[in-house]
Amino acid sequence: MHCDMSNDREFDQLVSLITERVREAMGGPPTMAAAAAQHGHGHGPGSPCKAAKGECTGCGWSIARRPDDVKKIVDIGAARVAASPGLRAVDVRADLAPYIDHTLLKANATREELATLCQEAAQHHFATVCVNPSSVSFCATKLRGTGIPVVAVVGFPLGATTAAAKAFEAREAIRAGAAEIDMVINITAIKARDYETVLDDIKKVVEASRPYKTKVILETGMLSREEKIVACALSKVAGAAFVKTSTGFGPGGATVDDVALMKSIVGDEVEVKASGGVRTADDVDAMLAAGATRIGASASVAIVQGATNKKADDKSRRFGSSSRGGY
């Protein structure tokens, strides 16, 4: 009698897998995690898959162990990917997290929402959290020990306060724990071609914020091409570290054309932050390719988990601004 050892091995693996599924359903040990570890195929969801080609144990952790392969499968049309129970959502685009300021700027943000914002930032390793000045102290406390700084917005969202008021607001935010300042430019002065006032406005905030970085929000949806160019040039002269597209509360948000234009004006000495309407991984890729090095978003978690669902994006546009305040 001929014995096919390969088939026997496959049969044994199948029996073992079914057994583990039943034990798991009954609540008894060992779990599939333990079984996979015992067979040398990893020690948990974060471990790389060590199974040889053609010897998959069916552990259900592929999305954690082989995210690049799973992303390729999704990209060619897979609607769903199977996973073991209890496996948390995986950051298939974790490479984008260091570029993102995780943002919550709505006026009625609750402490619970702010705490969640900080928890998500620490979990996904975002660049910063970006909040209103009154929330800086709370968030700085929540993020203590994580290495993730807090960004405060100043003169937000209209940019219509005085230079002295913006400078005072920046100092107070830094005293409360902010490590970056995002200020809104004086749009009225730009429109009036009162460039001396615009320059003084930015310089006062830059000086008040040192040694921390200042980003200048242009609110590009309100400016002509010429005004965008002038605003970028003045921001660079004033010593800003970044120019930024939008508050998320104005008309329109970040566009690839605006980001490319802004980068062409400020060059390598100043960075560009794209904010407003950036909701998917595709959006982020496009902004980075255009020259942005920082992204302002409230849909940050969806982005790093590979969000590309344009239908969902269209739905959020129909219902107006993001629930986290314009971003």
N, C-alpha and C positions, 0 to 999 in steps of 0.2 A: 504494500500500500504506500503510495507516494504521499509524503507530508510536505505541504507548502508552508515553510516556516514564516515567510513574509505575510501570508494570509492569516496565520495563527497569531502573529504579533499584532496585526491590525485588528483582529477580532478581540484580542485581550485588551487593547487600548479602548475599543468601543465599549466593552463590558465595564472597564474601569471608569470610563467617563459617565456611563449611565448610572453606575453605582454611586458615584460622587454626586450626581444630580439628585438622586433620590435622597441621599443622606442630607444634602443641603436643604431640600424641600422639607425634610423631617426635622431640621434644626440640629442635626447631630454632626460631630466632627468625623474625619477631617474635612476641611473645605478644599475646593479646587485649588486654592492658592497654595495650600500645604502640599497637595499632590504634585503640583507643577514644580514647586521648589525641590521636593524630594527627587524628582526626575531630572534636576539640573536645568530646568527651563526658566529659571528666574526666581526671584524672592519677593515679588510683589508687583503691583501695577507700574511702578516707576522703573522696573528693571528692563533692560533690553531683552528681546526674545532670543533664547539660546537654542530653540528647537531647530534641528537640521531640516533642510529642505525635504518636504514630503512627510515629515514626522510631527505635524501640528498636534498638540495635545487637546486642542479645543478648549483652552482655558478661558476664553472670552475676554482676554486682556489686550488684544491686538491694538485697539485704539490708543492704549497707553504705552505699549511696548514698541509698536511700530507705526507711529503717527504719520511718518512720511509716506509709507505704503498705503495707509488708509486714506490719506488726503488724495493720492493719485486715483484710488478707486472711486472716491466721491467725485473727483473732477471729471471722470469719464462717464458719470451718470448714475452711480449708486444713490438711491434715495435713503437707505437705512444701512446701518452697520451694527451687527449684534455685539452685545457686551454682557459681561457677568453682572449679577445683581450687586448693587452697592458701589459700583464703579462711578466715581464722580465725572462730570464733564471734563474733557481733556482739552488743553490749549493746543490745538493743532497749528495755530499761528502764534506760538509763544515768542517767536522772533520779533513780533511787532510790539510787544508789551513795553520794552524800554523806551519807545518813542512816544508813549501815550500819557498825557495828563488826564487822569481819571477825574471827571468833572461833575459837580453838583452845584448849580448856581440859582436854582429857583428860589423865590422869596419865601415860600412856605415849606422849605426843607425841614424835616423833623430830625431830632437827635438820633432816632433809630435809623433813619436813612443815611445820616452822616456816618454813623458807626458802621453800617453796611458798606458804605463807600470805602472807608479805611480798611475794613476787613478784606474787601475785594482787591484793593491795591496791594496789600501785603501778600495775599494768596497768589496773585497773578504777576507780581513784580512790575507794576506799572512805574513809570518815571516819577510821577508825583500824584498828589490829589490837588484839585483846584477848586477853591470855595470862596464864598464871600468873607470879608474881614471879620465879621462877628462870629464866624465858625472856625477861625484859625486855631484858637487856643484849644478848643475841644478836639479838633482833628490832630493837632500836634501831640497832644497827650495820648490819643489812641494809637498813633503811629510811632511812639517812642520805642526805640530799639529795633525798628524795622529797616532803618536807613532810607526810608521814603520821605522826601520833604513835602512841605505844604506850600502851595502857590496861593497868593491872595490877589483878587482883582481890585483895582483902584479906579475911582472916577467912573464906576461901572453902573449901568451900561451905556450912558449917554456921552460921557467925556466932557460934560458941560460945566463942571465945577472949576474953581480957580486952581492955578498951579500950586499955590500955597496949601490949599485944602488937599490936593492930591498928594503932595509931599508929606503932609501931616498924616494922612491916611496910610501911606506907605510905611512911615516910621512906626506907627501904632501896630500895623500888621506884623512887622518884623519883630517888634517887642513881644508880640503874642506868640511868635513861633514860626512865622512865614520865612521861607528861604528863597522865594522868587516872587516878583511882583509883575502882574499883567495890568498895564494901565491903558485907558482909552484915550486916544488922541483928541485934541480940541478940534472937532469937525467944523464948527462954525468959523474958526480962525483959518483953517485950510481953505474953506470955500471963499473967504474974503481975501485970500492971498496975503494974510497977515502972518507971514512966515516967522517973524521975530517972536510973536506970541507963541506960535507952535513950538519953536525951538526951545524957548524958555520953559514952557510947560513940561516938555520931555526932560530937559536937563535937570530941573528941580527934583523930579521923581528919581531919576538916575542917581543923583547925588545923595538923596535921602535914603536910597536903597542899598548903597554900597556897604559891604562888598558883594552883595547879592545881585543877581541878574534882573534886569528889567526888560520886559517884552512890551512893545508898543502895538496896541490894537488899532488898526486903521479903519475898521468897518468899511471894507472895500465895496460893499453893495451900495454905499452912499457916495462913492467917489468916482470921478472920471479917471480915465487912464493917466492924464497929466497930473491930477491930484494924487493918485497912487504913487507915481514916480517921485513927486516932490516930498510926500510923506515918508517914503522910504529913505530918501537922501537926508532929510532932516533928522530922522531917527538915528541914522548912522553917525552923523556929525555930533549928535547929542550924547553919544556913547551907549546907546541901547545895545543889549545883547541879541535881541530878536526883534523882528517885525512879525506881526500876527494878523491874519486876515480879518476875523470877525468876532463879535461878541456872541453871536448865536441868537441875539434878540433883534437884530436889525433886518433889513431887506436882503435876502440872499445869504449864502454862506461861502465856504471856501470853494474855489474852482481851480482846476489845474492851470488854466491860463494866468490867473492872478498869482498863484504861487510861483510860476515860472518867471513872470514879470518881476515880482518882488525880489527873487533870487538874483536876477540879472542886474538889478540896481545895487543891492547891498553887497554882492560878491561873497567872498569867503570869510570876511571879517565879522559879518552879522548873520545869524541864523534865521530861518523862517518857520513859523508855527502856523499850521493849517487848522482852522477850527470853524465849526458851523456846518452841520449836515454831513459830517463824516461818520458813517454808520456801519460800513462793512469792511472786511479785509481788502476787498478790491479797491474801495475808496482810499484806504491807507496806502496801499501799494502805488496807486496813481499819484498821490500827493508826495510821497517819498521820491518817486521817479522824477517829479517836476522840480524837486529841490528842497522840500520841507525836511526838517530834522526833528520836529516835534509836532504832535497831533493833539488837538483838544477834542475830547469826545466823552459823551455820557454812555454810549453804547459799547464801552471798552471791553466788557466781558464777552459780549457777542462777537466782537471783532477778533479777539485772540482765539476764540473757539471756531474761527473760520467762517463767520457769517458772510454769505454771498446772496442771500435771499432777497431778490429785488422786489418781490411781492410784499414782503414784510416791510421793506424800505418804503415802498409806495404807500402802504397803509399808514406808516408813521408820518409821512408828509401830508396825507389827507387830514390827519388829526392835528396838524400844526406842529409847534415846537416840541422838542423832547421833554419828557416828564421831568428831566433833571435840569431844565432851564435853558432852552435855546440851543444847546449843543447836540 
